[in-house]
Amino acid sequence: MDKRLVHNFIWIPIMIIGFIAIAMGLMWAFHKEPWLLDKAPNEILLKKSFKELLSNDVNLFLPSYLLVVYKFFGLWLTSVGLLIINYVYITRMGTKESRASIYFVLLLILIGIYFLVFNFIPSSPFIPVLYILTILYSISLFFSFKIEG
């Protein structure tokens, strides 16, 4: 296989992961009620509906708190996506070290996300996105071995 094509299969999937992180981060950061994006699994985890939870007087300011937490999460996820895209753009993942370092970091992130999702919110509507991220990671990793061989 042509080395240029193999190299494209190394850096493009990681770049796509960055764009997905930005898109999801912006979605959480700018949604009016971001806790409703994964409402069902959150309600299962809380063992209460959001309607019931937010109607209680003691939780009068809970929506404001949740909004700040989710906006921070969205900002964090957008920042991670921007860092990934910038890293790939700068390095083009042209060296073994650049590939190994981003693969290590992304592997830790993916393991952490899998742990949190399947232990706390296993019915999350975002699980298919997690699978897509894993497939993109695996494609890039696979072709990374092809270019070295």
Summary of the structure (lengths in Angstrom):
residues: 149
radius of gyration: 18.5
end to end distance: 11.5
largest distance: 64.8
contacts: 427
relative contact order: 0.19
helix: 84%
strand: 0%
